[in-house]
Amino acid sequence: MTTFYFSLLLVVATAFTGIVWLIDHWLFKPKREQAIAAVSAKTGTALTEEEARRAAPEPSIVEFSRAAFPVIAFILILRSFFYEPFRIPSGSMMPTLLVGDFILVEKFRYGIRDPLFRKEFLNTGRPEHGDVAVFKFPLEPDIDYIKRVIGLPGDRVIYQDKRFFIEKACAPDCRGEQQVEITQELVADGEYYMGRTPLRTYQEVHGEQHYSILVNPASGNQMVNYFNQSNTRRNEWVVPEGHYFVIGDNRDNSRDSRFWGFVHEDLLVGRAVFVWLSLDFEHGPDSRLPRWLPSRIRFDRLGSID
């Protein structure tokens, strides 16, 4: 509910300061100007700015509202319809996103929605294969999740031998396009670890998207915990209309659509597009810094998100 209450606070603050400013502008400001003109006529000289303020003082709440309204309104519009900052809290999207990455999410990419109840009033697009998307967690909509979209409405998603196979919705008549997507190539072994287990880094190509994923060769089969869609095999899912199948790039350390199902389009927040800050919170054994303080800024990670 934190996100909702913050949005509510922005809406209320914008409305309050805007109403105060408008009422004053059309009702009380002209009266103050008349009072200043009357004093000026009596003295026969134009009042200085300080004298005008003393002759007809502006209420502090009006002064605050006049200054705050454009700032709050700008933040509300920017955050609701254009870009919103998020912090990556877990390693489920490694190596694409690391714990401590601060990202910008493009809100208008998947539709323009009202800031409180998230009802869409303008359809500006939908996710494509390979997008890194932020969405409301279907089981707890108050929580924001970030995963990669690999299944669009109508796609058949198959997970076998730690690889995804996507039979596109157009199959078998795909007009020359591939029926089964996602190619995978091993590029590194041991660059990342889970505990003491070296992880394998693969380069995947899905449509026009190229990105890296991690696979733990020591991790066992978790099929017994998979979301079981009716009329399909345990490791196979057909994406319903208006829904999406999402996964983490850290394949064996991610709770995603394999375990809890699909993401409805109404839960979409936006597409992750940019890392604007990256903080490393790992400390060496000799470090005297508190654990909550970052040990360094990872400048090499700043930039667009694949």
C-alpha positions as CSV (number, residue, x, y, z in Angstrom):
1,M,0.0,0.0,0.0
2,T,3.0,2.3,0.3
3,T,3.0,3.1,-3.4
4,F,-0.8,3.8,-3.3
5,Y,-0.5,6.1,-0.3
6,F,2.4,8.0,-1.8
7,S,0.3,8.5,-5.0
8,L,-2.7,9.5,-2.9
9,L,-0.5,12.0,-1.0
10,L,0.7,13.6,-4.3
11,V,-2.8,13.8,-5.7
12,V,-4.2,15.4,-2.5
13,A,-1.2,17.8,-2.2
14,T,-1.5,18.9,-5.8
15,A,-5.3,19.4,-5.6
16,F,-5.0,21.3,-2.3
17,T,-2.2,23.7,-3.3
18,G,-3.8,24.2,-6.7
19,I,-7.2,25.1,-5.2
20,V,-5.7,27.4,-2.7
21,W,-3.7,29.2,-5.3
22,L,-6.7,29.5,-7.7
23,I,-9.1,30.8,-5.0
24,D,-6.5,33.4,-4.0
25,H,-5.7,34.3,-7.6
26,W,-9.3,35.0,-8.6
27,L,-10.8,36.2,-5.2
28,F,-8.3,37.6,-2.7
29,K,-5.3,38.8,-4.8
30,P,-7.4,41.5,-6.6
31,K,-8.5,42.8,-3.2
32,R,-4.9,43.0,-2.0
33,E,-4.0,44.8,-5.2
34,Q,-6.8,47.3,-4.6
35,A,-5.6,47.9,-1.0
36,I,-2.1,48.5,-2.2
37,A,-3.4,50.9,-4.9
38,A,-5.4,52.8,-2.2
39,V,-2.4,53.2,0.0
40,S,-0.3,54.3,-2.9
41,A,-2.9,56.9,-3.9
42,K,-3.0,58.3,-0.3
43,T,0.8,58.7,-0.1
44,G,1.1,59.9,-3.7
45,T,4.1,57.5,-4.4
46,A,4.4,54.0,-5.6
47,L,5.0,51.5,-2.8
48,T,8.1,49.4,-2.8
49,E,7.8,45.6,-2.8
50,E,8.3,45.5,1.0
51,E,5.8,48.2,1.6
52,A,3.3,46.5,-0.6
53,R,3.7,43.3,1.4
54,R,3.2,45.1,4.7
55,A,0.1,47.0,3.3
56,A,-1.6,43.8,2.1
57,P,0.2,40.8,3.4
58,E,-0.2,37.5,1.5
59,P,-1.2,34.6,3.8
60,S,1.5,32.1,4.4
61,I,-0.6,29.2,3.2
62,V,-1.1,31.1,-0.1
63,E,2.6,31.8,-0.4
64,F,3.4,28.2,0.2
65,S,0.7,26.9,-2.2
66,R,1.8,29.3,-5.0
67,A,5.4,28.0,-4.7
68,A,4.7,24.4,-4.1
69,F,1.9,23.7,-6.6
70,P,4.0,23.7,-9.8
71,V,6.6,21.5,-8.2
72,I,4.2,19.0,-6.8
73,A,2.1,18.9,-10.0
74,F,5.3,18.4,-12.1
75,I,6.3,15.4,-9.8
76,L,2.8,13.9,-10.0
77,I,2.6,14.1,-13.8
78,L,6.2,12.9,-14.3
79,R,5.8,10.0,-11.9
80,S,2.3,9.0,-13.0
81,F,2.6,9.2,-16.7
82,F,6.2,9.3,-17.8
83,Y,9.0,7.9,-15.5
84,E,9.2,6.5,-12.0
85,P,12.3,5.5,-10.1
86,F,12.6,2.0,-8.6
87,R,15.3,0.2,-6.5
88,I,16.2,-3.4,-7.2
89,P,15.8,-5.3,-3.9
90,S,16.9,-8.8,-5.0
91,G,19.2,-10.8,-7.3
92,S,16.4,-12.5,-9.4
93,M,17.3,-10.4,-12.4
94,M,21.1,-10.9,-12.3
95,P,23.2,-10.2,-14.3
96,T,21.0,-7.7,-16.0
97,L,20.1,-5.9,-12.7
98,L,21.9,-6.2,-9.4
99,V,20.9,-5.5,-5.9
100,G,21.5,-1.8,-5.3
101,D,20.6,-0.7,-8.9
102,F,18.3,2.3,-9.1
103,I,16.3,2.3,-12.3
104,L,13.9,4.4,-14.3
105,V,10.6,2.8,-15.5
106,E,8.9,4.2,-18.6
107,K,5.3,4.4,-17.4
108,F,3.7,5.4,-20.7
109,R,5.0,2.4,-22.6
110,Y,2.2,0.0,-21.6
111,G,-0.7,2.5,-21.4
112,I,-1.6,5.7,-19.6
113,R,-3.4,5.1,-16.3
114,D,-4.8,7.2,-13.5
115,P,-2.3,7.5,-10.6
116,L,-4.6,6.2,-7.9
117,F,-6.7,3.3,-9.2
118,R,-4.6,2.5,-12.3
119,K,-7.5,2.4,-14.7
120,E,-6.2,2.7,-18.2
121,F,-7.6,5.6,-20.3
122,L,-5.2,5.5,-23.2
123,N,-3.6,2.4,-24.7
124,T,-0.1,3.3,-25.9
125,G,1.3,-0.2,-26.3
126,R,1.9,-3.6,-24.7
127,P,5.1,-5.6,-23.8
128,E,7.1,-7.3,-26.5
129,H,9.3,-10.4,-26.3
130,G,12.3,-9.7,-24.1
131,D,11.1,-6.5,-22.4
132,V,12.2,-6.0,-18.8
133,A,8.8,-5.0,-17.2
134,V,7.7,-3.8,-13.8
135,F,4.3,-5.0,-12.7
136,K,2.1,-5.5,-9.6
137,F,2.6,-8.9,-8.2
138,P,-0.6,-10.9,-9.0
139,L,-0.7,-12.5,-5.6
140,E,0.0,-9.3,-3.7
141,P,-0.8,-6.3,-5.9
142,D,0.7,-3.9,-3.4
143,I,4.1,-5.2,-4.2
144,D,6.1,-4.2,-7.4
145,Y,7.9,-7.0,-9.2
146,I,10.4,-6.8,-12.1
147,K,10.9,-9.6,-14.6
148,R,11.6,-10.3,-18.3
149,V,8.6,-10.9,-20.6
150,I,9.0,-14.0,-22.7
151,G,5.5,-15.1,-23.3
152,L,2.8,-12.9,-25.1
153,P,-0.9,-13.7,-25.3
154,G,-1.4,-16.9,-27.2
155,D,2.2,-18.1,-27.0
156,R,3.0,-21.6,-25.8
157,V,5.9,-21.5,-23.3
158,I,7.9,-24.7,-22.6
159,Y,10.7,-25.0,-20.0
160,Q,12.9,-28.0,-20.5
161,D,16.5,-28.8,-19.5
162,K,16.9,-25.3,-18.1
163,R,15.9,-23.7,-21.4
164,F,12.8,-21.9,-22.6
165,F,11.2,-22.6,-25.9
166,I,8.5,-20.2,-27.1
167,E,6.0,-21.3,-29.7
168,K,4.6,-18.1,-30.9
169,A,0.9,-17.4,-31.1
170,C,1.0,-17.4,-34.9
171,A,2.2,-21.0,-35.1
172,P,2.0,-23.0,-37.3
173,D,1.4,-20.1,-39.8
174,C,4.0,-17.6,-38.9
175,R,4.7,-16.3,-42.4
176,G,8.4,-17.1,-42.4
177,E,9.0,-16.1,-38.8
178,Q,10.4,-18.7,-36.3
179,Q,7.8,-20.8,-34.6
180,V,10.1,-21.5,-31.7
181,E,12.2,-18.6,-30.4
182,I,15.0,-18.0,-27.9
183,T,18.5,-19.1,-28.9
184,Q,21.1,-19.6,-26.1
185,E,24.9,-19.6,-26.1
186,L,27.3,-20.2,-23.2
187,V,29.6,-17.2,-22.7
188,A,31.1,-17.5,-19.2
189,D,31.4,-19.9,-16.3
190,G,32.1,-18.8,-12.8
191,E,31.8,-15.0,-13.2
192,Y,28.9,-15.1,-10.7
193,Y,28.3,-17.4,-7.7
194,M,25.4,-18.6,-5.6
195,G,27.1,-19.4,-2.4
196,R,30.1,-21.5,-3.5
197,T,28.5,-22.7,-6.7
198,P,29.8,-21.1,-9.9
199,L,26.9,-20.0,-12.2
200,R,27.0,-20.3,-16.0
201,T,26.3,-17.1,-18.0
202,Y,24.4,-17.6,-21.2
203,Q,23.7,-15.1,-24.0
204,E,20.0,-15.3,-25.1
205,V,18.5,-13.8,-28.2
206,H,14.7,-13.4,-28.1
207,G,13.3,-11.5,-31.1
208,E,15.3,-8.3,-31.3
209,Q,16.4,-8.5,-27.6
210,H,19.9,-9.7,-26.7
211,Y,20.6,-10.3,-22.9
212,S,22.5,-12.4,-20.4
213,I,21.1,-15.0,-18.0
214,L,22.5,-17.1,-15.2
215,V,22.0,-20.8,-14.7
216,N,22.9,-22.8,-11.7
217,P,24.0,-26.3,-12.9
218,A,23.8,-27.7,-9.4
219,S,20.1,-26.6,-8.9
220,G,17.7,-29.5,-9.1
221,N,14.3,-29.7,-10.9
222,Q,11.6,-27.7,-9.2
223,M,8.8,-28.9,-11.5
224,V,6.7,-30.1,-8.5
225,N,6.4,-26.4,-7.5
226,Y,5.4,-25.1,-10.9
227,F,2.1,-23.4,-11.6
228,N,-0.1,-26.1,-13.1
229,Q,-2.3,-24.8,-15.9
230,S,-5.2,-27.1,-16.8
231,N,-4.9,-29.1,-20.1
232,T,-1.1,-28.6,-20.3
233,R,1.9,-30.4,-19.1
234,R,3.6,-29.4,-15.8
235,N,6.4,-27.6,-17.6
236,E,4.3,-26.0,-20.3
237,W,2.0,-23.0,-20.3
238,V,-0.3,-21.3,-22.9
239,V,-0.5,-17.6,-22.2
240,P,-4.2,-16.5,-22.0
241,E,-5.5,-13.4,-23.8
242,G,-4.5,-10.2,-22.0
243,H,-1.8,-11.9,-19.9
244,Y,2.0,-12.3,-20.0
245,F,4.5,-14.9,-19.0
246,V,7.5,-13.4,-17.1
247,I,10.7,-14.8,-15.8
248,G,13.9,-13.7,-13.9
249,D,17.2,-13.7,-15.7
250,N,18.7,-15.5,-12.7
251,R,16.8,-18.6,-13.7
252,D,17.4,-20.8,-10.6
253,N,17.0,-18.0,-8.1
254,S,13.7,-16.4,-9.3
255,R,10.1,-16.9,-8.3
256,D,8.2,-16.0,-11.5
257,S,5.5,-17.2,-13.8
258,R,6.7,-20.7,-13.6
259,F,5.6,-20.8,-10.0
260,W,2.6,-18.4,-9.7
261,G,1.2,-18.0,-13.2
262,F,0.5,-15.1,-15.5
263,V,0.5,-11.3,-15.3
264,H,-2.6,-9.5,-16.4
265,E,-2.2,-6.4,-18.5
266,D,-4.0,-4.4,-15.8
267,L,-1.1,-5.0,-13.5
268,L,1.6,-3.6,-15.8
269,V,3.4,-0.6,-14.5
270,G,6.0,0.1,-17.2
271,R,9.2,-0.9,-18.9
272,A,12.6,-0.7,-17.2
273,V,14.8,1.4,-19.4
274,F,17.7,3.0,-17.5
275,V,20.0,2.4,-14.6
276,W,20.6,5.9,-13.2
277,L,22.5,4.9,-10.0
278,S,24.1,1.7,-8.8
279,L,25.3,1.2,-5.2
280,D,27.5,-1.7,-4.0
281,F,26.7,-2.7,-0.4
282,E,29.2,-5.5,-0.2
283,H,31.9,-4.8,2.4
284,G,35.3,-6.4,2.8
285,P,36.3,-8.1,6.1
286,D,38.4,-5.0,7.1
287,S,35.6,-2.5,6.3
288,R,34.5,-0.3,9.2
289,L,31.5,1.1,7.3
290,P,28.0,0.2,8.6
291,R,26.3,-2.5,6.4
292,W,23.6,0.0,5.4
293,L,26.1,2.3,3.8
294,P,27.3,1.6,0.2
295,S,30.9,0.7,-0.2
296,R,31.1,2.3,-3.7
297,I,29.2,3.6,-6.7
298,R,29.2,1.2,-9.7
299,F,29.6,3.8,-12.4
300,D,30.2,1.1,-15.0
301,R,26.6,-0.1,-14.6
302,L,24.9,3.2,-15.5
303,G,23.1,3.2,-18.8
304,S,20.2,1.7,-20.7
305,I,18.8,-1.7,-19.8
306,D,18.9,-4.6,-22.3
